[in-house]
Amino acid sequence: MNPIRRAMSSSRDCGLFTDHFPWIQSPVIVGAPMRVFSGPRLALAISRSGGLGFIGPGAKPADTATDLDIVRELLRESSAPFGPGDTLPIGVGFQLWNGDLQSATQAVKQYRPCAAWLFAPRNGQEEMDEWTESLRKASPGIHIWHQIGTVRESIEAAESAHRPDVLVIQGIEAGGHGRANDGMGLMALFPEIADQVRNSGMLLIAAGGIADGRGIAAALALGADGVAMGTRFLASTEARISKGYQDEVVRASDAAQSTARTQLYNRLRGTFGWPEQWSPRGIVNKSWHEHQAGVSFDELKTRHDEAAKSGDDGWGPEGRLATYAGGATGLVHGVEDAGVLVSKLRGDARAILNGLGSQ
Amino acid sequence: MNPIRRAMSSSRDCGLFTDHFPWIQSPVIVGAPMRVFSGPRLALAISRSGGLGFIGPGAKPADTATDLDIVRELLRESSAPFGPGDTLPIGVGFQLWNGDLQSATQAVKQYRPCAAWLFAPRNGQEEMDEWTESLRKASPGIHIWHQIGTVRESIEAAESAHRPDVLVIQGIEAGGHGRANDGMGLMALFPEIADQVRNSGMLLIAAGGIADGRGIAAALALGADGVAMGTRFLASTEARISKGYQDEVVRASDAAQSTARTQLYNRLRGTFGWPEQWSPRGIVNKSWHEHQAGVSFDELKTRHDEAAKSGDDGWGPEGRLATYAGGATGLVHGVEDAGVLVSKLRGDARAILNGLGSQ
């Protein structure tokens, strides 16, 4: 399909998404699997509102099963119709480099989330393939999503014998972990990848820097079949996040000035081992500014650990704790219920596209 | 106006653009004032096709008057209707840090280009204001455009007593000179700036990473009143560019891998003095790779100057010459007449928006 036709037909009655996620509404809005922050309540609120929510990896691999169990309980408590069969209407995200394939496979087999979002392998496509094969075997029909950020990764995914169902194309604007040194803005990255994988049959989700109806409409115009958002959902009632952190996401603006991609906060938190091709974007604070000013890591670590005891004061411009957030943080002005948000953003995007289409 | 209404109403019959540029068609497509590359024939071809072409700065300030004189001659040779009055239907771009206000003012007064695009002041908004005031006095009614890349610059422009008519919002994807260390992808940058300057009355042009109908449609969805493109027009028949350079723009793909923001090529070319807040994106070649590998600047300079004598072979993966281009280089697959291109891209963008709007 040529790019124009692809863009024109994208998201028309959600296309192939509806086959797998019958509750989903157009435009397709996905809640990204943010580590710890995207818990059962957030994911379910997004799906209940016609989107698709993902649970993020937990602090340890075993947390995934715990979270999926909570989803199942929450569904039992409500009478909301979801299908098909015994599939849970939420997806689950895995970070491959520090994940555990055995427990992931077991969790997927036992709880049957409708989709699995794979990211950050230590060994590239080969590791993506290993996980994909194992999860599909454990839960036939599970929708497999691969998150990538470069043209090369997209080609590897398209050519793989274990090709994913969905490619999540993440621009440099994104918060949390993304490409460290070879990222590109979605405006240029997305269409080039779309052209490269045009005949693969994969659905394409745009991610990075999208936080309102304008970004959603723009992503659809680029040819996306839907969008994933992270930062916007950090500022939701259901996010599993400290108030001090959340307040800072709401407060921060001008992300080019107020955020940076750096491993510093990973190191301060004691997180080591991320493969070097990824680094996280976060809102900068005293840890970063003092690091820039030449204060030693040991001293920064001492001050960081002290700040960690101060509760919500640990975040903010005078704080020192990691505050991962994306380039769209300046578009987030308040905390809202995720379900209300999904519904509103979908309406905003539709209104923009209807307005532009009728000119 | 709220962001949704703004996005919905953007470019509706070109809004205020039509008042100043009566030939312009929707969606508004602007040819960026690329230094040297954007000459009289390129600018005029774009305007003649219902866009708005800008002439870039020349190798020296006096070249602007020479180029404007050529535009006037070309118009005399044709019977194409343009208005209004004795205004030339093309704009002219100035780099302020190495520009010459006196000769710029004289050229604008004598030739009356319809618009002036100001970029890269050494002294921020104050210098933008000085130029704006002088050009408006010399040519009353001239449309003044300011190119910016940060939220802070947009606020300064909006609050200025010499507020421009148009703000060109340039994302990190852009080729040539843009923000060196505090850029952001358009997807997040544009809407945040649009919100900041909502009540200023300035029209907003999106620039950076846009090279086809998808990018144009996406920019309109973000709320842009039009788009500016540079890299796409490097690969036009009328661009004032060497064939070796142009071939490389057509060849290159995967800009996150194949381009870099670096001052290296400026230095190799003997261009010094760019204010440090800007640096250029270009397609990398042997100069860059050997620089990365630790070859001394003096040696690179010798090899570069030798390559400069080799004609079109000076560009390409085995070449050494500066090849400024943007993140959308992977969307450019051939050289086309600029007028044909403008018309085609406008149609593609409309088709995408009509398709999405009717869902």
Interface residues (C-beta under 8 A of the other chain):
Chain A: P3 I4 A7 M8 S9 S10 S11 R12 D13 S26 G149 T150 V151 R152 G171 I172 E173 R179 D182 G183 M184 G185 L186 M187 A188 L189 P191 E192 D195 G208 G209 I210 A211 D212 G213 R214 G215 A217 A218 A219 L220 A221 L222 G223 S253 D254 A255 A256 Q257 G326 G327 A328 G330 L331 D348 A351 I352 L353 N354 G355 L356 G357 S358 Q359
Chain B: P3 I4 A7 M8 S9 S10 S11 R12 D13 S26 G149 T150 V151 R152 G171 I172 E173 R179 D182 G183 M184 G185 L186 M187 A188 L189 P191 E192 D195 G208 G209 I210 A211 D212 G213 R214 G215 A217 A218 A219 L220 A221 L222 G223 S253 D254 A255 A256 Q257 G326 G327 A328 G330 L331 D348 A351 I352 L353 N354 G355 L356 G357 S358 Q359
